[in-house]
Amino acid sequence: MAYAALIAGVLCISFTAIFTKLAHVPGPVAAAYRMTIATAVLTLPLAWHIHRVGRPRTGVRWGVTGGLWFALNLGLLSSALLRTSAANATLLDNTAPIWVGLGALIFFHEKLGRRYWAGLALALAGAAVVSGFRLAGGVSLNIGDVMAFVGAVFYAGYLLNTQRARRDLDSLTYLWLVAATSAVVLVSYCLVAGLPLRGYSPSSYLFLVALGVLTQVGGWLLIIYALGHLPASAAVVVLLAQPVVTGLLSIPLLGEALGVRQLVGGALLLTGIALCLSGNGKEQAVQRAGKSEPVNEQPTG
């Protein structure tokens, strides 16, 4: 069930780039709307949930911290796209699994064997091919590249934070705390930066609603549920399938055809994911299940 939820969540968040592109608004504005709409959608279900089971006694600080991690990642990545190529920003953001693996090794004492690192290397190579990243004339990082790279560290921090938070918080409560915290941070940034939050077309608002409801609420609710039952180091590798799924969805929705580069890169990426999950990923899940029980999920309607 955890892996099924994770795969379904990846499918939902794979619409992120498509909805953002179709909305035709600045990146930070799209991120602010995404988290604000998600907060609004989740408020009534959360109130009903608290009425039934009560307020969480512990773990709230992990929800707030997760929101800060997520907001910083979204803010840096969306800003990086204005200062560097989409290919560079995409690949550098996808270095998050490296930091998740190291963080899981240091903080959670997860044993990451050669199979995991080999599969991760293959998956990252596939992500590089899919994104069209090329190192011509050596590595040359501009300010946008640095922002995307730092954003990947915050993304990794969010995933590790989520794994820890799910010991004390259910999926719905944690997702609301993350969304509300991120919304405050991102809206504040847009106001300070002078980015307009109004005056867009009806179609833009429609895609922004889809971004908040499908990708943030639907996608991350499923992923957060999965992270309560799986190690972050294993789950984050599955998240690398997002560029492949986005590429496939862009064919009918955006009229963009997949070339040889996308097909070869997708094959490498999925092979790397399979290698990780066939070895260390599953072993870590078994080890973690034997050490502690995930927080009990309450029905949320």
Residue pairs with C-beta under 8 A, 6 or more apart in sequence:
1 229
2 225
2 226
2 228
2 229
2 230
2 285
3 226
3 230
3 238
5 222
5 223
5 225
5 226
6 222
6 223
6 226
6 230
6 235
6 238
7 238
8 222
9 218
9 219
9 220
9 221
9 222
9 223
9 225
9 226
10 219
10 223
10 238
10 239
10 241
10 242
10 245
11 219
11 245
12 214
12 215
12 218
12 219
12 222
13 215
13 219
13 220
13 223
13 239
13 242
14 242
14 245
14 246
14 249
15 210
15 211
15 214
15 215
15 219
15 246
15 249
16 211
16 215
16 219
16 242
16 246
17 246
18 246
18 249
18 250
18 253
18 254
19 207
19 208
19 210
19 211
19 214
19 215
20 27
20 30
20 207
20 211
21 254
22 203
22 207
22 254
23 30
23 200
23 204
23 207
23 208
23 211
24 200
24 201
24 204
25 33
25 200
25 204
25 208
26 78
26 195
27 77
27 78
27 79
27 81
27 82
28 74
28 75
28 78
28 79
28 186
28 189
28 190
28 193
28 195
29 190
29 195
29 196
29 197
30 78
30 208
30 211
31 71
31 74
31 75
31 78
31 182
31 186
32 183
32 186
32 187
32 189
32 190
32 197
33 197
33 208
33 211
33 212
34 74
34 208
34 211
34 212
34 215
34 216
35 70
35 71
35 74
35 179
35 180
35 182
35 183
35 186
35 212
35 216
36 183
36 186
36 187
36 212
37 208
37 209
37 211
37 212
37 213
37 216
38 175
38 179
38 183
38 212
38 213
38 216
38 217
39 176
39 179
39 180
39 183
41 212
41 213
41 217
42 172
42 175
42 176
42 179
42 217
43 176
45 172
45 300
45 301
46 172
46 173
46 176
48 300
48 301
49 170
49 172
49 173
49 298
49 300
50 173
52 298
53 298
56 168
56 169
56 170
56 173
58 168
59 165
59 167
59 168
59 169
59 174
60 169
60 177
62 161
62 164
62 165
62 168
62 169
62 174
63 165
63 169
63 173
63 174
63 176
63 177
63 178
63 181
64 177
64 181
65 161
65 165
66 158
66 161
66 162
66 165
66 174
66 177
66 178
66 181
67 177
67 178
67 179
67 180
67 181
67 182
67 185
68 181
68 182
68 185
69 154
69 155
69 157
69 158
69 161
70 154
70 155
70 158
70 178
70 181
70 182
71 181
71 182
71 185
71 186
72 151
72 154
72 185
73 93
73 151
73 152
73 154
73 155
73 158
74 182
74 186
75 151
75 185
75 186
75 189
76 147
76 148
76 150
76 151
76 154
77 89
77 93
77 147
77 148
77 151
79 144
79 147
80 89
80 92
80 93
80 144
80 145
80 147
80 148
80 151
81 89
81 144
82 144
83 142
83 143
83 144
83 147
84 142
84 143
84 144
84 145
84 147
84 148
86 131
87 131
87 132
87 133
87 134
88 133
88 144
88 145
88 148
89 144
89 145
89 148
90 127
90 131
90 133
90 243
91 127
91 128
91 131
91 133
92 145
92 148
92 149
92 151
92 152
93 148
93 151
93 152
93 155
94 124
94 127
94 131
94 152
94 240
94 243
95 124
95 149
95 152
96 152
96 153
96 155
96 156
96 159
96 236
97 120
97 123
97 124
97 156
97 233
97 236
97 237
97 239
97 240
98 120
98 124
98 156
99 152
99 153
99 156
99 157
100 156
100 159
100 160
100 232
100 233
100 236
101 112
101 116
101 117
101 120
101 233
101 236
103 156
103 157
103 160
103 232
104 110
104 112
104 160
104 163
104 231
104 232
104 233
105 111
105 112
105 233
107 160
107 164
108 160
108 163
108 231
108 232
110 231
110 233
110 284
110 287
110 288
111 280
111 283
111 284
111 287
112 233
112 280
112 284
113 279
113 280
113 283
115 275
115 276
115 278
115 279
115 280
116 233
116 276
116 279
116 280
116 281
118 275
119 237
119 272
119 273
119 274
119 275
119 276
119 277
119 279
119 280
120 237
120 272
120 276
121 272
122 268
122 269
122 271
122 272
122 275
123 237
123 240
123 268
123 269
123 271
123 272
123 273
123 276
124 240
124 272
125 268
125 269
125 272
126 240
126 265
126 266
126 267
126 268
126 269
126 270
126 271
126 272
127 240
127 243
127 265
127 269
128 265
129 261
129 262
129 264
129 265
129 268
129 269
130 243
130 244
130 247
130 261
130 262
130 265
130 266
130 269
131 243
131 265
132 261
141 149
156 236
158 178
159 227
159 232
159 235
159 236
160 232
162 174
162 224
162 227
162 232
163 227
163 228
163 231
163 232
165 174
166 174
166 224
166 227
166 228
166 294
166 295
167 228
167 292
167 294
167 295
168 295
169 177
169 295
170 295
170 296
170 297
170 298
170 300
171 221
171 224
171 225
171 228
171 297
171 300
172 221
172 300
174 224
175 217
175 220
175 221
175 224
178 220
179 216
179 217
187 197
190 197
191 197
200 208
223 235
223 239
225 297
226 235
227 235
228 294
228 295
228 297
229 285
229 289
229 294
230 281
230 285
230 288
231 281
231 284
231 285
231 288
233 280
233 281
233 284
234 276
234 277
234 280
234 281
234 282
234 284
234 285
237 272
237 273
237 276
237 277
237 281
238 273
238 277
240 269
240 272
240 273
241 269
241 270
241 273
243 265
243 266
243 269
244 262
244 265
244 266
244 269
244 270
247 256
247 258
247 262
247 266
248 258
250 256
251 257
251 258
258 266
